[in-house]
Amino acid sequence: MGEMIHSRPLASDTDDDCIGLYSVLGLRRVLQSFEKDPENEKVMERIKEEGNRFHMTQLKREWRYRYDTSPGECPWNASGNGLNFAAPAGCRYGVLSFFFPEEEKEREVCPVRLKGIHIRSAQGEDFGVLDDEISIDQSSWQSEQFPLPEGSYTLKFDYQIARRLRKGICVRIDFYDAGNCLLGSCEDWFQKKSWPQDVRQYNLSMQCCAVLYLMTGQVRYARLAKLEMLCFLNDFCQGAEYWMVKNERPEGLDCYGAVQGGRNLCSVAFTYGLLRQADVFSEEERQIFLEMIAYLLCYLLDERDRSMLTLFEAQQNSGNWQTDMCMGVACMMSVLPEFPDRKRWFYSAVQVLRGQLHYTLNPDGSWPESIHYHFAALERFALLGLLLKNETGEDLYTGEELQKMFLYPMDVQTPGYAFFKGQIGTPPFGDHILKENEFALYGAYIQMMYSHSPQLAANMYETWRRSGRGRLALWGESVLGQLLFYPSEEWERLYLSSDSQAKTADEGCLCSTAQYRDSGIYVFRGGAWPDKVNYLAVMSSRRPIRHGHCDQGSFILYHENIPLIMDTGIEGYFDASMQWHLCSMSHACLQFPAREKAALPANLQSINLSAGNYSASYGLLDVPMTSSASRIRTDGLQQGMTVTVRQIGGNGVHTRRFDFFPDSGVCSVKDTVRNFEGLVTVTYPLAARAVLVEGTHVSCEGYYGNRFFLELNGDICDISVEKGRSARYFPTDDSTATACMQFLRIRAETGRPLQVTIHPEDISWVM
């Protein structure tokens, strides 16, 4: 059976024009008229800039001396977000030290130079420890005292280290109270060698050089692309080797992971496919290239023949990582007809991907992770559609799964918002942020989809237009070929002037919807579309969402296209704010009290991937990762739903009822608690520049001239407002400062329900 499957012909077996994702002739035809469009001209300028960034002399030297360990000129590097710590309760100030351990002093010490030492809190405060340059060799360095209140922090600095150290340089922070007593210390080892960063940019420049070779026929571009590709693969294989042997990120960098390997192999395959006929590889170079590809294949997949498995078996226990990894394997095998067992690799990878479309993808078309990862997976499955169409003739674009993947983000889209130049976005639940250029991917596939589903293509076009007609970023982990297929001005003009009814987007997709229960996102809309939209999005997922947050029952609220209640999003996995964004305290949630407070971990940590003890350090429990939704009303003058959330490790049950009035934008939130007596804490993240609390009336000055107020009714114990970090989605005086939202905290007894009514405008405004 395996031999039968592997004997199925691929177009690249006999057709030299087939280069996996695209055909050489097809790309040449596109490029002949590409620059005639103003937007395309800007893209081509960037391609030319990146394609001419690196010189042949530099690349030859790097390839020739790729195993040389001499440092050469030592560049300054940034430490990144890898050093995170927590200051204990009662802490008033800290002292920072850098010193060499005894193991390093036993040999000639390599001087370490540091500058720009800063400590940033999870709440956004920046404590500058030192801006000047210092040098550390046999001696240690100790800072002056600097303010350090209790909380979570990230230490950052720039450094020069000419060669790898045995253990590294020790970083220690001592914590002191107001009486100058030592409360404790934490320390870690910093072990990163300074090195040129250019090699990690070659995954972009090699693609640009390959496109320029196809355009101009100049062989020098093919030679540049070849050397960039070889140097990049050599560096990436070393990073992969380190990760597999040490089971840790090389230099603390995520860019050598298997998921990045999958994306990069797509980029390598696109580059190599354009160079196949250039005859620029020596026999030695080709052999080294094939050996590096063979090494990475086992990093991304393994040698099991998955083509013999059922679709369900092939995709079991897989997620977006395997999507990227398998797509990279399939693309690479498509452009290497001579590779041993290439069809086994190809069909095994494709079987996993097809299995994911059938079984991993939720029935409603949402990817079982946050919207950020839905877009990431969609880009790879859109590429899979190109690959299979060219290689086997299979057409995924006519299939229900891929079409529903395109539909889902459109259906839950947020209103156009002034901070993002009036562009629409998607609700930033979980590991996602509100941003511009959200639907850039859609533009690359409008024309492809138009021949399969004109109505869907019309919706994609309208969504792409409302999101600013953006394009995918020009970066190395995305296939450059996608940028060549955006609608030109001429195509848009002909499309919009045609008599086809399909050119009108389906306005029905912009109504309230409860059809995405698998993703946990419920959307209610009203007002005057598209300029004055009232919008409510509620999070309630019946199954845990991967890359989701502790946010069940939370919500996002807009009035006439301006946010009133917003999710903070996320700033990054390597920042001290990670646990803050993950925990329930940064969301519009109700939290039960913890039996006892738990301290934040004091040691320096390189990465935070769980909510940890952030809420517990304030005496609160996080909400669970699941909840149930009921009584959903998506039409009429009063819409809404009820969310039921069960307390973690206790008997308390929280029921939250939403009543949304779509015409006015008024939203009422009623929290009822059963099987628990005591105080609970309810948080409202306010999109406001100023907040005034007067009894049970909370007035808010929002952004872009809007004002709103909250009326509170219940057994309220106290009300407070505090600042907390957020992804940037609102204007600030200092664009470089950490963005902070206003968090309304309400502590209330559970004897009777707490009802909060959010009114979009406060006529009696006093501030």
Secondary structure as UniProt FT lines:
FT   HELIX           2..6
FT   HELIX           11..13
FT   TURN            16..17
FT   HELIX           24..34
FT   TURN            35..36
FT   HELIX           38..51
FT   HELIX           56..64
FT   TURN            65..67
FT   STRAND          77..78
FT   STRAND          83..87
FT   TURN            89..90
FT   STRAND          93..99
FT   HELIX           102..105
FT   STRAND          112..121
FT   TURN            122..123
FT   STRAND          126..130
FT   STRAND          134..136
FT   STRAND          141..142
FT   STRAND          146..147
FT   STRAND          151..161
FT   STRAND          169..176
FT   TURN            178..179
FT   STRAND          182..190
FT   HELIX           198..201
FT   HELIX           202..216
FT   HELIX           219..246
FT   HELIX           250..252
FT   HELIX           254..256
FT   HELIX           258..275
FT   TURN            276..278
FT   HELIX           283..300
FT   HELIX           306..308
FT   HELIX           311..315
FT   TURN            316..317
FT   HELIX           320..334
FT   TURN            337..338
FT   TURN            340..341
FT   HELIX           342..355
FT   HELIX           356..360
FT   TURN            363..364
FT   HELIX           371..391
FT   HELIX           396..398
FT   HELIX           400..411
FT   HELIX           418..420
FT   TURN            421..422
FT   TURN            438..439
FT   HELIX           440..443
FT   TURN            444..445
FT   HELIX           446..450
FT   TURN            451..452
FT   HELIX           454..466
FT   TURN            467..468
FT   TURN            476..477
FT   HELIX           480..485
FT   HELIX           489..497
FT   HELIX           501..503
FT   HELIX           507..510
FT   TURN            517..520
FT   STRAND          521..528
FT   TURN            529..531
FT   STRAND          532..539
FT   TURN            552..553
FT   STRAND          555..559
FT   TURN            560..561
FT   STRAND          562..565
FT   TURN            573..574
FT   TURN            576..577
FT   HELIX           578..582
FT   HELIX           584..586
FT   STRAND          590..591
FT   TURN            612..615
FT   HELIX           616..618
FT   STRAND          628..633
FT   STRAND          639..646
FT   TURN            648..649
FT   STRAND          653..661
FT   TURN            662..665
FT   STRAND          666..674
FT   STRAND          679..686
FT   STRAND          690..694
FT   TURN            695..696
FT   STRAND          697..701
FT   TURN            704..705
FT   STRAND          707..713
FT   STRAND          716..725
FT   TURN            735..736
FT   STRAND          740..749
FT   STRAND          754..759
FT   TURN            763..764
//
